[in-house]
Amino acid sequence: MKRRTFLHRIGSILAVLGVTEAEWLTLGNRYYQALAQPSPRKLALLIGINQYPKIPDLSGCLTDVELQKELLIHRFGFQGSDILTLTEEEASREFIETAFLEHLGKQAQPGDLVVFHFSGYGSRVKLETSPDPMQNALVAANVNKKSQDEKIVNYILEETLLLLLRSLPTDRVTAVLDTSFYAPSTLLGLKIRTLEESLGKLAAEELDFLKKLKTQNLPSTPIVLAATSEPKQSAREGLFSGFSAGLFTYALTQYLWEFTPATTIQVALSHVENSLSKLGSKQQPALLSNQKNPDVTSLLPDGIIGAQGAVSAIEEDGKTVHLWLAGLPPQVLLYYGVNSRFTLETTEQLILRARTGLTAKAQIYKIEGANSLQVGQLVQEAVRVLPRNINLTIALDTGLERIERVDATSAFAGFSHVSTVVAGEKPSDYLFAKQQEISSHYGLFSLDGELIPNTNGEVGEAVKLTVQKLAPKLSTLLAAKLWRLTENQGSSRLALKATLEIISQISPRVVMQRQTARTFKTDSIKKSLPTPVVPVGSRMQYRVENQSDRSVYLILLGLNNNHTAITFYSWNPQEPNTADTKPLIQQVVIAPGETVTLPQTNAASEWVISGPASECEQQLIFSTAPFSATLAALNTTKYSTAEEQPISPLLNPLDVAQALLQDLHNASALKTEMNGTAADSYILDVNNWASFSFSFQVV
């Protein structure tokens, strides 16, 4: 029986016996210590609250707790008995603070690893004793305390939590807060983890508890990872394939499943922010720590190589296993198809037979050795199967009138590659809604409520006309969705590294770096990379290292500042360019052990970042086979012969993206062997491709 379930069920008995919750927790801890005492010990307290009284429910907080728990057990070697979870009504202010003192405070020893996680509402509360009248606070499950005189709120001050973390006798303390404190002015139907500022008074018990904490010795310097870095940002929930989760928790845990570099937390957060961007969120995670260069060595996994999941159960036949797949990129999971394959640490192969959300069922395909299957074994992606008929999904905002939704549904149905859903009911890529400022103004928005450039209709324009004018943009956005599905930085078997650099200064400045797990070393990237910000007018280049034993071919695709498609053109210098001939595009090939720059430093043309200030996204895709279909698609377009810039607009992005997936499919050595897989699928072998995502801010 789980510890939290046990405590919950005997609560009334304890009251009759006169035994306090704290006393029972202490007795229970002695029992667990007698059973197993790992060295050093790893303790965790995980909080998740979806349902609050008289407040709109959240959806993803319990999933967050599950994501963290599975990660800690399977990737970081935590014992399940050392992880205490408080969910829903269990997560009252009193229980959270008691659990912290008893489960963490009384058990943690110097050198132990401690993790605290909170997913739920945050808010601001009035605090008369502070020079700052409003303070950040976590909203506990028992939000309000009954009082005859005034409204009392049962919040936990952020200051209280930070003091609790600092009071632990170990320096290896990490906290994750997937919440936010400042309510936004507009929502556009988003589910965010922020309540309006409270007009009530903080419970006297909380103020007394805070006062007592301030008198204690505070030896620890904890690392606190927050879902947002700016007051105006909101911690948002996302609706995925059969489940909801906090975007920050999902992105963070997914990164930690796949990667095990000895690197700074700032670098890890750069990857997480990149993932959030692809999920349509402008959230920028924050690191709250007094340590100068905190690193993830406080959370070192047990294994060296990353994974996409783990075996969670084994059926009686010994040939069917259940998998937890939280290590797959979020945008990929929704389309992860039957017959995809994984390898185990013991070299067996598993074939995916069914999947629901983050869980899947698979069968053993090959057994090479006598090692038996075990729960907890890590699984690594071997073959990715994706459907060919992927649509762009547009959510219709619930703020639209019924006739407006009917007209929008009808208009979007005119596009063969677009489908519509009601916002909040199913996963979607973008949101069609009215602009808040002008009610008769329609537009296409990111899931974070940001207007996509050049998608807003005219004032008073009919819904159908606005939608029809979106045709080119919808095609571009679908193309970007397709090439994002190739991302496999954590699972690719090719040893590749790519660095984005600014070269307009005296010495190149690294903006960000991506590399496959096969290139990571124990001393890999120990310095913190700068925030991915690029000034307008910067000269840029990619430095690409092929550390594998095979030649690889390269394609670069992306979206520039105004969400128009771009690509890298490798013009053939041998081909004369006249008014009668079209410039010829050639393959970019990188030999084993070779390092190249894009564009080449000796090229006459340069890659210069132009305005306006916005966000750019680029995907570097590598293959062991030539991109024949992709180049054929590129060569069907009419290019301006006036300027042959290395990175220029892509005029037929959807054709190119579909050709790209076909090229990666053709490069797979398993096509013949997997002829049972449906013909309407792409089969991608991790031995033959790698794909890196780069997102940076232009300022």
C-alpha positions in Angstrom: 0.0 0.0 0.0 1.3 3.4 -0.9 2.4 5.5 2.1 0.0 8.4 1.3 -2.9 6.1 0.9 -2.1 4.4 4.2 -1.9 7.7 6.1 -5.1 8.9 4.5 -7.1 5.8 5.4 -6.0 5.7 9.1 -6.5 9.4 9.7 -9.7 8.9 11.7 -8.2 6.1 13.7 -5.2 8.3 14.7 -7.6 11.0 15.9 -9.4 8.4 18.1 -6.1 7.2 19.5 -4.8 10.7 20.1 -1.8 10.1 17.9 -0.8 13.2 15.9 0.0 13.1 12.1 3.6 14.2 12.8 4.1 11.3 15.4 2.7 8.8 12.9 4.9 10.1 10.1 8.0 9.6 12.4 7.0 6.1 13.2 6.4 5.3 9.5 9.8 6.7 8.6 11.6 4.5 11.0 9.9 1.5 9.4 11.0 2.5 5.9 14.5 3.2 7.1 14.7 -0.3 8.5 13.7 -1.8 5.2 16.1 0.0 2.9 18.6 2.8 3.3 20.3 3.7 0.0 23.5 5.6 0.3 23.4 8.5 -0.2 19.7 8.7 0.5 17.3 10.3 -2.0 14.1 11.8 -0.7 11.3 13.6 -2.5 8.0 15.4 -1.6 5.7 15.8 -4.6 2.6 18.0 -4.4 -0.1 18.2 -7.1 -3.6 19.8 -6.8 -6.2 19.8 -9.6 -9.4 20.3 -7.6 -9.9 23.3 -5.4 -13.2 24.2 -3.6 -15.1 27.0 -5.4 -12.2 27.6 -7.9 -12.0 26.4 -11.6 -10.3 23.0 -11.7 -6.8 22.5 -13.1 -6.1 19.4 -15.3 -2.4 18.5 -15.3 -1.1 18.7 -11.8 -1.6 15.0 -11.0 0.1 14.1 -14.2 3.0 16.4 -13.2 3.4 14.4 -10.0 3.4 11.1 -12.0 5.9 12.5 -14.4 8.3 13.5 -11.6 7.8 10.3 -9.7 8.6 8.0 -12.7 11.6 10.1 -13.6 13.0 10.0 -10.1 12.6 6.3 -9.7 13.7 5.1 -13.2 16.3 7.7 -14.1 17.7 8.9 -10.7 17.5 5.8 -8.6 15.0 7.0 -6.0 13.2 4.3 -3.9 9.4 4.5 -4.2 9.2 4.4 -0.4 11.3 7.6 -0.2 8.9 9.5 -2.4 5.9 11.0 -0.6 3.1 12.4 -2.7 0.3 14.7 -1.5 -2.5 15.2 -4.0 -5.9 16.9 -4.1 -7.4 17.3 -0.6 -4.3 15.7 1.1 -2.3 18.8 0.0 -3.7 21.1 2.7 -1.4 23.8 4.0 -1.0 22.0 7.3 -0.3 18.6 5.7 2.3 20.1 3.2 4.2 21.8 5.9 4.0 18.8 8.3 5.1 16.4 5.5 8.1 18.7 4.7 9.3 18.8 8.3 8.7 15.0 8.9 9.5 13.4 5.6 12.4 15.7 4.5 13.5 17.7 7.6 13.8 14.9 10.1 15.2 12.3 7.6 17.6 14.3 5.4 21.3 14.0 6.3 24.4 15.9 4.9 25.1 14.6 1.4 21.5 13.3 0.8 19.6 14.3 -2.3 16.2 16.1 -1.8 13.6 17.0 -4.4 10.5 19.1 -3.8 7.9 19.6 -6.5 4.7 21.7 -6.5 2.0 21.9 -9.2 -1.0 23.9 -8.5 -2.3 27.5 -8.3 -0.1 30.4 -7.3 -1.3 33.8 -6.3 -0.4 37.1 -4.5 -1.6 37.7 -1.0 -1.6 40.8 1.2 0.9 40.7 4.1 0.7 43.7 6.4 4.0 42.9 8.2 6.1 43.3 5.1 7.3 46.4 3.3 6.0 44.8 0.1 2.2 44.7 0.7 1.8 41.7 -1.7 3.7 38.5 -1.5 3.9 35.4 -3.8 2.2 32.3 -2.4 1.3 28.7 -3.2 -2.4 27.9 -3.0 -3.0 24.9 -0.8 -6.0 22.5 -1.3 -7.9 24.0 1.6 -7.9 27.5 0.1 -9.9 29.4 2.6 -10.2 29.1 6.4 -13.6 29.7 7.9 -13.8 32.8 10.0 -16.7 34.8 11.4 -15.0 38.2 11.0 -13.1 38.1 7.7 -11.8 35.9 4.9 -8.7 34.0 5.9 -6.6 32.3 3.1 -4.7 29.2 3.7 -1.7 29.9 1.4 1.9 28.9 1.8 4.1 31.9 1.3 6.9 31.5 -1.3 9.2 32.9 1.4 8.1 30.1 3.8 8.9 27.5 1.2 12.4 28.9 0.5 13.2 29.0 4.2 12.1 25.4 4.6 14.3 24.4 1.7 17.2 26.3 3.2 16.7 24.6 6.6 17.6 21.2 5.2 21.0 19.9 6.3 22.2 19.0 2.8 23.4 21.2 -0.1 21.8 18.8 -2.6 18.3 20.3 -2.6 16.3 20.9 -5.8 12.8 22.4 -6.0 10.5 22.6 -9.0 7.6 25.1 -8.9 5.2 24.7 -11.8 3.0 27.6 -10.9 2.8 31.4 -11.4 1.7 34.3 -9.3 0.5 37.2 -11.5 -2.8 36.9 -13.2 -2.8 38.0 -16.9 -5.2 40.6 -18.2 -6.4 38.3 -21.0 -6.7 34.5 -21.2 -8.1 33.5 -24.6 -9.4 30.3 -23.1 -6.0 29.2 -21.7 -5.7 27.1 -18.6 -3.1 28.8 -16.4 -2.0 28.2 -12.8 -2.6 31.6 -11.4 -5.3 33.0 -9.2 -6.3 36.7 -8.9 -4.6 38.5 -6.0 -6.4 37.6 -2.8 -8.1 40.3 -0.7 -8.2 38.1 2.3 -5.7 37.9 5.2 -3.1 35.2 5.5 -3.8 32.5 8.2 -2.2 33.5 11.6 -0.7 30.0 11.8 1.3 30.6 8.6 2.6 33.9 9.9 3.7 32.2 13.1 5.3 29.3 11.2 7.2 31.8 9.1 8.4 33.7 12.1 9.7 30.5 13.7 11.6 29.6 10.5 13.3 32.9 10.4 14.9 32.1 13.8 16.4 28.8 12.6 19.8 27.9 11.2 19.7 27.8 7.4 22.7 25.8 6.2 21.4 24.8 2.7 21.6 26.7 -0.6 18.8 25.1 -2.7 18.3 25.2 -6.4 14.8 26.3 -7.3 13.5 25.9 -10.9 10.5 28.1 -11.6 8.1 27.7 -14.5 8.3 31.5 -15.3 11.0 34.1 -15.0 8.9 37.3 -15.5 5.8 38.4 -13.5 3.7 38.8 -16.7 4.4 35.2 -17.8 1.9 32.5 -16.7 2.6 28.8 -16.0 0.3 27.1 -18.5 -1.1 23.6 -18.9 -1.1 21.8 -22.2 -3.5 19.2 -23.6 -1.6 16.3 -25.1 -2.4 12.9 -26.4 -4.9 11.7 -23.9 -3.6 13.7 -20.9 -2.9 17.2 -19.6 0.3 18.3 -17.9 2.1 21.4 -16.9 4.2 22.5 -19.9 7.2 23.2 -17.7 7.1 19.9 -15.9 6.6 17.9 -19.1 9.4 19.7 -20.9 11.8 19.5 -18.0 11.2 15.8 -17.2 11.4 14.9 -20.9 14.8 16.6 -21.2 16.1 14.8 -18.1 14.9 11.4 -19.5 16.9 11.9 -22.7 20.1 13.7 -21.7 22.7 13.1 -19.0 25.4 15.8 -19.7 27.5 17.2 -16.8 26.4 20.7 -17.6 25.0 23.8 -16.0 21.3 24.1 -15.2 21.2 27.2 -17.4 22.0 25.0 -20.4 19.3 22.5 -19.4 16.8 25.4 -19.1 17.8 26.6 -22.5 16.7 23.2 -23.9 13.5 23.3 -21.9 12.7 26.8 -23.1 13.2 25.6 -26.7 10.8 22.8 -26.1 8.2 25.2 -24.6 8.5 27.4 -27.7 7.6 24.4 -29.9 4.5 23.8 -27.7 3.3 27.3 -28.4 4.4 28.9 -25.1 6.4 32.0 -24.4 7.3 30.7 -20.9 10.9 31.3 -19.9 11.9 29.1 -17.0 13.8 30.7 -14.2 16.6 29.5 -11.9 16.5 30.9 -8.3 19.7 30.1 -6.6 22.6 31.9 -4.8 25.1 29.4 -6.2 27.3 31.0 -8.9 27.2 28.1 -11.4 24.7 25.5 -10.1 24.9 22.3 -12.2 22.8 19.2 -12.6 25.3 17.1 -10.7 22.8 17.4 -7.9 20.5 15.2 -10.0 22.9 12.8 -11.7 21.0 9.9 -13.3 22.1 6.3 -12.6 22.7 5.6 -16.3 25.1 7.3 -18.7 23.0 7.1 -21.9 19.6 8.8 -22.1 16.4 7.0 -22.6 12.9 7.6 -24.0 11.2 5.6 -21.3 11.2 2.5 -19.1 9.5 -0.9 -18.6 6.7 -0.3 -16.1 5.1 -3.8 -16.0 5.5 -7.2 -17.5 2.6 -9.5 -18.4 2.4 -13.1 -17.3 3.5 -14.4 -20.8 6.8 -12.7 -20.3 6.7 -11.4 -23.9 4.4 -8.4 -23.5 5.5 -5.3 -21.5 4.0 -2.0 -20.5 6.1 1.1 -21.2 6.3 4.6 -19.7 7.3 6.9 -22.6 7.8 10.3 -21.0 11.2 10.7 -22.7 9.8 11.2 -26.2 9.6 14.8 -27.4 6.1 16.1 -26.6 5.3 17.1 -30.2 6.3 13.6 -31.4 4.3 11.6 -28.9 0.9 12.4 -30.4 1.8 10.8 -33.7 4.0 8.0 -32.4 2.7 5.0 -34.4 2.1 1.3 -33.9 5.2 -0.8 -35.0 7.6 1.8 -33.7 10.6 0.0 -32.0 12.7 0.3 -28.9 15.8 -1.4 -27.7 16.4 -2.5 -24.1 19.7 -2.3 -22.2 19.9 -6.1 -22.7 19.7 -5.6 -26.6 16.2 -7.1 -26.9 13.9 -5.2 -29.3 10.3 -4.2 -28.5 7.6 -3.5 -31.0 4.9 -1.0 -30.1 1.5 -2.5 -30.3 -0.7 0.1 -28.6 -0.4 3.5 -26.9 -2.6 5.6 -24.7 -1.1 8.9 -23.6 2.3 8.3 -21.9 1.8 4.5 -21.5 2.2 1.9 -24.2 2.1 -1.9 -24.7 4.9 -3.6 -26.6 6.0 -7.1 -27.6 9.5 -8.6 -27.6 10.8 -9.0 -31.2 14.3 -10.4 -30.7 16.1 -11.8 -27.7 19.9 -11.8 -27.9 21.1 -13.3 -24.6 19.7 -14.9 -21.5 18.9 -11.8 -19.6 15.3 -11.7 -18.4 13.1 -8.7 -18.6 12.8 -6.5 -15.5 10.6 -3.7 -14.5 12.6 -0.4 -14.5 14.7 -1.3 -17.5 15.3 1.7 -19.7 14.1 1.7 -23.3 15.7 3.6 -26.2 14.1 4.6 -29.4 15.2 2.5 -32.4 12.6 3.1 -35.1 10.0 5.9 -35.3 6.8 5.2 -37.3 4.8 8.3 -38.2 1.6 8.6 -40.2 1.7 10.3 -43.6 -1.7 11.9 -43.2 -0.9 14.5 -40.5 -3.1 17.6 -40.4 -2.7 21.0 -38.9 -5.2 21.2 -36.0 -6.9 24.5 -35.4 -8.8 25.0 -32.1 -11.8 27.3 -32.3 -12.0 29.6 -29.3 -15.0 29.1 -27.1 -15.5 32.9 -27.1 -16.7 32.7 -30.7 -20.5 32.9 -31.2 -22.1 29.7 -32.5 -22.6 31.0 -36.0 -19.0 32.2 -36.1 -17.8 28.6 -35.1 -20.0 27.1 -37.8 -18.6 29.5 -40.4 -15.1 28.9 -39.3 -15.5 25.1 -39.3 -16.9 25.2 -42.8 -14.1 27.5 -44.1 -11.3 25.4 -42.6 -12.9 22.2 -44.0 -12.0 23.6 -47.5 -8.3 22.8 -46.8 -7.4 19.2 -47.2 -4.6 19.3 -44.6 -6.5 21.2 -41.8 -8.9 19.9 -39.1 -10.7 21.8 -36.4 -11.5 21.1 -32.7 -13.2 23.0 -29.9 -10.5 24.7 -27.8 -9.7 22.7 -24.6 -11.3 19.5 -25.8 -8.5 18.0 -27.9 -4.8 18.7 -28.7 -4.3 21.5 -31.2 -1.6 23.5 -32.9 -3.1 27.0 -33.1 -6.1 28.9 -32.0 -8.6 30.8 -34.2 -10.2 33.6 -32.1 -11.3 37.2 -32.0 -8.7 39.8 -31.1 -9.4 41.1 -27.6 -9.1 44.7 -28.6 -11.5 44.6 -31.5 -14.3 42.1 -31.2 -15.0 41.9 -35.0 -11.3 41.3 -35.7 -10.4 37.6 -36.2 -6.9 36.1 -36.2 -4.8 33.0 -35.8 -3.0 32.7 -32.4 -0.4 30.5 -30.8 -1.6 28.4 -28.0 -0.1 31.1 -25.7 -2.4 33.7 -27.1 0.2 35.4 -29.4 -1.1 36.6 -32.7 0.7 34.9 -35.6 2.1 37.7 -37.9 0.0 38.5 -41.0 -3.0 36.4 -40.0 -5.4 39.0 -38.7 -8.4 39.9 -40.8 -9.8 43.3 -41.5 -12.2 45.0 -39.2 -15.7 43.7 -39.9 -14.4 41.0 -42.2 -16.5 37.8 -42.4 -15.0 34.7 -40.7 -14.9 32.7 -44.0 -13.0 35.4 -45.8 -10.4 35.7 -43.0 -9.9 31.9 -43.0 -9.6 31.7 -46.8 -6.8 34.3 -46.7 -4.9 32.1 -44.3 -4.2 29.4 -46.9 -0.4 30.2 -47.5 0.2 30.6 -43.8 -1.5 27.3 -42.9 0.6 25.5 -45.4 3.8 27.0 -43.9 2.7 26.1 -40.3 1.9 22.5 -41.3 5.3 22.2 -42.9 7.0 23.4 -39.7 4.9 20.9 -37.8 6.2 18.1 -40.0 9.9 18.9 -39.8 9.6 19.3 -36.0 8.4 15.7 -35.9 11.9 14.7 -37.0 13.6 15.9 -33.7 15.6 13.1 -32.2 18.6 14.7 -30.5 18.3 12.3 -27.6 17.8 9.0 -29.5 19.9 9.4 -32.7 22.8 6.9 -33.0 24.8 9.4 -35.1 27.5 11.3 -33.3 26.9 14.9 -34.3 27.3 18.4 -32.8 26.1 21.7 -34.1 26.9 25.1 -32.6 25.1 28.4 -33.5 27.6 31.3 -33.4 27.6 35.1 -33.8 30.7 35.9 -35.9 30.3 39.7 -36.4 32.4 40.3 -33.3 36.2 39.9 -33.0 35.8 36.3 -31.7 32.8 34.1 -32.4 30.2 34.0 -29.6 28.3 30.8 -28.9 24.5 31.3 -28.9 23.5 27.7 -28.3 24.7 24.2 -28.9 23.0 20.9 -29.8 24.5 17.5 -29.8 23.4 13.8 -29.9 23.9 11.7 -26.8 26.6 9.8 -28.6 28.9 12.9 -28.4 28.5 13.6 -24.7 31.5 13.2 -22.5 31.9 13.6 -18.8 33.5 17.1 -19.3 30.9 18.1 -21.9 29.8 21.8 -22.0 30.7 22.7 -18.4 30.4 26.4 -19.1 27.0 28.1 -19.2 25.9 29.2 -22.6 24.5 32.7 -23.0 20.8 33.3 -23.3 19.8 32.6 -26.9 19.4 36.3 -27.9 20.6 37.6 -31.2 20.8 41.3 -32.0 19.4 42.5 -35.4 22.3 42.8 -37.9 24.4 40.0 -36.4 26.4 37.8 -38.8 25.7 34.2 -38.0 26.9 30.7 -38.8 26.5 27.1 -37.7 29.6 25.1 -36.9 28.8 21.4 -37.5 31.0 18.5 -36.4 30.5 15.0 -37.8 32.1 12.7 -35.1 30.5 9.6 -36.7 32.2 7.1 -39.0 29.8 7.8 -41.9 29.2 10.8 -44.2 26.1 12.7 -43.5 23.9 15.0 -45.6 22.4 18.2 -44.2 19.2 20.2 -44.7 18.3 23.4 -42.8 14.6 24.5 -42.5 12.9 27.0 -40.3 10.6 29.9 -39.6 11.9 33.4 -39.6 10.8 36.5 -37.7 7.3 36.7 -39.3 6.6 33.0 -39.4 7.6 32.6 -43.1 9.5 29.6 -44.1 13.3 29.7 -44.9 15.9 27.2 -45.9 19.7 27.0 -46.4 20.6 27.0 -50.1 23.9 25.5 -51.1 24.4 27.1 -54.5 26.7 25.3 -56.9 29.6 27.7 -57.7 30.5 25.7 -60.8 27.1 26.5 -62.4 27.0 29.7 -64.4 24.0 31.9 -63.4 22.4 33.8 -66.3 19.0 35.2 -67.0 18.2 32.0 -68.9 19.3 29.4 -66.4 18.1 28.7 -62.9 20.8 28.4 -60.1 21.5 24.9 -59.2 21.3 23.7 -55.5 23.7 21.0 -54.4 23.8 18.6 -51.5 25.6 19.6 -48.3 27.7 16.6 -47.3 30.0 16.3 -44.3 32.6 13.6 -44.3 33.5 11.5 -41.2 35.5 13.6 -38.7 35.0 16.8 -40.6 33.8 20.1 -39.3 32.1 22.6 -41.6 30.5 26.0 -41.2 27.2 27.1 -42.7 27.5 29.2 -44.7 31.1 28.6 -45.5 33.4 31.3 -44.2 35.0 31.8 -47.7 31.6 32.3 -49.4 30.9 35.6 -51.0 27.4 35.8 -49.3 26.8 36.1 -45.6 24.0 35.2 -43.3 22.9 38.4 -41.5 19.9 38.5 -39.1 17.4 41.1 -40.3 14.5 42.7 -38.3 11.9 42.9 -36.9 12.6 41.7 -33.4 10.9 38.4 -32.9 11.6 34.7 -32.5 13.3 32.5 -35.1 13.2 28.7 -35.2 15.4 26.5 -37.3 15.7 22.7 -37.7 19.0 21.1 -38.7 18.3 17.6 -40.2 21.0 15.1 -41.0 20.8 11.8 -42.9 23.2 9.1 -44.0 21.6 9.2 -47.5 21.3 12.1 -49.9 18.2 14.4 -49.7 17.3 13.6 -53.3 13.5 14.2 -53.1 14.0 17.3 -51.0 16.4 18.9 -53.5 14.1 18.0 -56.3 11.3 19.8 -54.5 13.6 22.8 -53.9 14.6 22.9 -57.6 11.0 23.1 -58.8 10.6 26.6 -57.4 11.5 29.8 -59.3 14.2 31.7 -57.4 15.3 35.2 -57.9 18.7 35.2 -59.7 19.5 38.6 -58.4 20.7 37.5 -55.1 21.8 34.0 -54.1 21.7 34.3 -50.3 22.6 31.2 -48.3 19.5 31.4 -46.0 16.5 32.7 -48.0 12.7 32.3 -48.2 11.3 28.8 -48.9 8.5 29.2 -51.4 7.0 25.6 -51.3 7.5 24.6 -47.7 4.9 21.9 -47.5 6.2 20.1 -50.6 9.7 20.3 -49.2 8.7 19.0 -45.7 6.9 16.0 -47.2 9.9 15.3 -49.5 12.2 15.5 -46.5 10.2 12.9 -44.6 10.2 10.6 -47.6 14.0 11.0 -47.9 14.4 10.0 -44.2 12.1 7.1 -44.8 14.1 6.0 -47.9 17.3 6.1 -45.8 15.9 3.5 -43.3 17.5 0.1 -43.7 14.4 -1.5 -42.1 11.8 -0.8 -44.7 11.9 -4.3 -46.2 12.0 -6.0 -42.9 9.1 -4.0 -41.6 6.9 -4.5 -44.7 4.0 -5.3 -42.3 3.9 -1.7 -41.4 1.1 0.3 -43.1 2.1 1.8 -46.5 0.7 5.2 -45.2 3.5 5.5 -42.7 7.0 6.9 -42.6 9.6 4.5 -41.1 12.6 6.4 -39.6 15.7 4.5 -38.3 17.6 6.3 -35.5 20.9 4.9 -37.0 20.3 6.9 -40.2 19.1 10.4 -39.1 19.5 13.1 -36.5 17.5 16.3 -36.1 18.3 19.4 -33.9 16.0 22.2 -33.0 17.3 25.8 -32.5 15.1 28.7 -31.3 16.5 32.1 -30.6 15.2 35.6 -29.9 16.0 38.4 -32.3 16.2 41.8 -30.5 
